[in-house]
Amino acid sequence: MEVSFALTGKDYVIIAADQNAARSIIKMKGDEDKIKALGSHLLMAYSGEPGDTIQFAEYVERNLRLQQMRNNHPLRPQAAASWVRRSIADSLRSRNSYSVNILLGGYDMAENTPKLYWMDYLGTQSDVPYAAHGYGSYFALSLLDREVQKRLVISFPSFRVKVVDAEGVREVDVDMSV
């Protein structure tokens, strides 16, 4: 079961994604990192077809890094989200479309606000306070629609959780044994 979800707080964005790499009923790997740091204040969680997700995530990471080197400053979250959405939409109109769903979260240093963007494989983009992708999104969104709880109880084997705020990107250890 593949799931990634994200929450926006007052001055941070938390992004979590499961670590399983599976095909059908076979689990091939249990420590897959499905969250990429695209910059010092930008994170991207991706899900979808295994080959497409890795290739697209590396494509985005390298192109955003190239843009930063050319212009001597990183893209703000809104500009990065627009570029990623455009890349997905352009790939739909080619023979090599990417079947990838994206959660892009970042901290906008110019406005001192956190931003979270939800994108699907069709190039749809939305600025949201919380989001989820995958089979677990049905469960996560039903909880989050009512009210963001102080404690979210989920029983998955392992999750990788990363936070982006004014200090930058960092990984948070989560004890899933409780």
C-alpha positions as CSV (number, residue, x, y, z in Angstrom):
1,M,0.0,0.0,0.0
2,E,1.5,3.3,-1.1
3,V,0.7,6.5,0.8
4,S,2.2,10.0,1.2
5,F,0.7,12.9,3.0
6,A,1.5,16.4,4.2
7,L,0.3,19.0,6.6
8,T,0.9,22.7,6.7
9,G,1.4,24.3,10.1
10,K,1.8,27.9,11.2
11,D,5.4,28.1,10.1
12,Y,6.3,24.6,8.7
13,V,5.3,21.8,6.3
14,I,5.5,18.2,7.3
15,I,5.7,15.6,4.6
16,A,5.6,11.8,5.3
17,A,5.7,8.9,2.9
18,D,5.8,5.2,3.3
19,Q,9.1,3.4,2.6
20,N,7.8,0.3,0.8
21,A,8.7,-0.5,-2.7
22,A,6.3,-3.2,-3.9
23,R,4.8,-4.6,-7.1
24,S,1.5,-6.4,-6.8
25,I,1.8,-8.6,-3.7
26,I,5.6,-8.7,-3.6
27,K,7.5,-6.3,-1.3
28,M,10.9,-5.7,-2.9
29,K,12.3,-3.0,-0.5
30,G,11.4,-1.6,2.9
31,D,13.6,1.5,3.1
32,E,12.8,3.4,-0.1
33,D,13.0,7.2,0.3
34,K,10.1,8.7,-1.6
35,I,10.8,12.3,-0.5
36,K,13.4,14.4,-2.3
37,A,14.9,17.6,-1.0
38,L,14.9,19.9,-4.0
39,G,16.6,22.8,-2.2
40,S,17.3,24.1,1.3
41,H,13.6,25.0,1.8
42,L,11.8,22.7,-0.7
43,L,10.6,19.1,-0.4
44,M,8.9,16.8,-2.9
45,A,7.1,13.5,-2.1
46,Y,6.3,11.4,-5.1
47,S,4.3,8.3,-5.8
48,G,3.1,6.4,-8.8
49,E,4.7,3.9,-11.3
50,P,8.1,2.9,-9.9
51,G,10.2,3.7,-13.0
52,D,8.4,7.0,-13.7
53,T,8.7,8.3,-10.1
54,I,12.4,7.9,-9.8
55,Q,13.2,9.2,-13.2
56,F,10.8,12.2,-12.8
57,A,12.1,13.0,-9.3
58,E,15.7,13.1,-10.5
59,Y,14.7,15.2,-13.5
60,V,13.0,17.8,-11.3
61,E,15.9,17.8,-8.8
62,R,18.5,18.4,-11.4
63,N,16.6,21.0,-13.4
64,L,15.8,23.0,-10.3
65,R,19.5,22.8,-9.2
66,L,20.5,24.0,-12.7
67,Q,18.1,26.9,-12.5
68,Q,19.6,27.8,-9.1
69,M,23.1,27.8,-10.5
70,R,22.2,29.9,-13.5
71,N,20.3,32.6,-11.5
72,N,22.2,32.4,-8.2
73,H,19.0,31.9,-6.2
74,P,16.6,29.1,-5.6
75,L,13.0,29.0,-6.9
76,R,10.3,30.0,-4.4
77,P,7.8,27.2,-3.7
78,Q,5.1,28.6,-6.0
79,A,7.5,28.9,-8.9
80,A,8.9,25.4,-8.4
81,A,5.3,24.0,-8.2
82,S,4.3,25.7,-11.4
83,W,7.4,24.4,-13.2
84,V,6.8,20.8,-11.9
85,R,3.1,21.0,-13.0
86,R,4.1,22.3,-16.4
87,S,6.6,19.4,-16.8
88,I,3.9,16.8,-16.0
89,A,1.5,18.5,-18.3
90,D,4.0,18.7,-21.1
91,S,4.9,15.0,-20.7
92,L,1.2,14.1,-21.1
93,R,1.3,15.5,-24.6
94,S,4.3,13.4,-25.6
95,R,4.9,9.7,-26.1
96,N,6.8,9.5,-22.7
97,S,4.2,10.6,-20.1
98,Y,5.1,10.4,-16.4
99,S,2.6,8.6,-14.2
100,V,3.6,10.4,-11.0
101,N,1.7,12.2,-8.2
102,I,3.5,14.9,-6.3
103,L,3.2,16.7,-3.0
104,L,5.5,19.7,-3.0
105,G,6.1,21.6,0.2
106,G,8.3,24.5,0.9
107,Y,9.0,27.5,3.1
108,D,8.8,30.8,1.2
109,M,11.6,32.9,2.7
110,A,10.4,36.1,1.0
111,E,6.9,35.9,2.5
112,N,7.9,33.8,5.6
113,T,5.1,31.4,5.0
114,P,4.8,27.6,4.4
115,K,3.4,26.4,1.1
116,L,2.0,23.0,0.1
117,Y,1.0,22.0,-3.4
118,W,-0.9,18.9,-4.5
119,M,-0.4,17.6,-8.1
120,D,-1.6,14.5,-9.9
121,Y,-0.4,12.7,-13.0
122,L,-2.7,14.7,-15.2
123,G,-1.0,18.0,-14.3
124,T,-3.6,19.3,-11.9
125,Q,-2.2,21.6,-9.2
126,S,-3.8,22.9,-6.1
127,D,-2.5,25.0,-3.2
128,V,-3.8,23.1,-0.1
129,P,-3.4,23.1,3.7
130,Y,-3.1,19.3,3.8
131,A,-2.9,16.6,1.2
132,A,-2.4,12.9,0.5
133,H,-1.8,10.5,-2.3
134,G,-2.1,6.7,-2.6
135,Y,-4.4,4.2,-1.1
136,G,-3.9,5.6,2.4
137,S,-5.2,9.0,1.2
138,Y,-8.8,7.8,1.7
139,F,-8.1,7.2,5.4
140,A,-5.8,10.2,5.9
141,L,-8.1,12.7,4.1
142,S,-11.2,11.5,6.0
143,L,-9.4,12.3,9.3
144,L,-8.0,15.6,8.1
145,D,-11.2,16.8,6.6
146,R,-12.9,16.8,10.0
147,E,-10.1,18.5,11.8
148,V,-6.4,18.2,11.9
149,Q,-5.8,16.2,15.1
150,K,-3.1,16.8,17.7
151,R,-2.2,13.1,17.4
152,L,-2.5,11.1,14.2
153,V,-2.5,7.3,14.9
154,I,-1.5,5.2,11.9
155,S,-0.1,1.6,11.9
156,F,2.2,1.3,9.0
157,P,5.5,-0.6,9.1
158,S,7.7,2.4,8.5
159,F,7.5,6.0,7.4
160,R,10.0,8.6,6.5
161,V,9.0,12.1,7.8
162,K,10.7,15.3,6.7
163,V,10.0,18.9,7.8
164,V,10.7,22.1,6.0
165,D,10.6,25.4,7.8
166,A,12.6,28.7,8.2
167,E,15.7,26.7,9.2
168,G,15.5,24.5,6.2
169,V,14.9,20.8,5.5
170,R,15.4,18.1,8.2
171,E,14.4,14.5,8.8
172,V,12.4,13.6,11.9
173,D,12.6,10.2,13.6
174,V,9.2,8.8,14.2
175,D,8.7,5.8,16.6
176,M,6.1,3.6,14.9
177,S,6.2,0.9,17.6
178,V,3.6,2.7,19.9
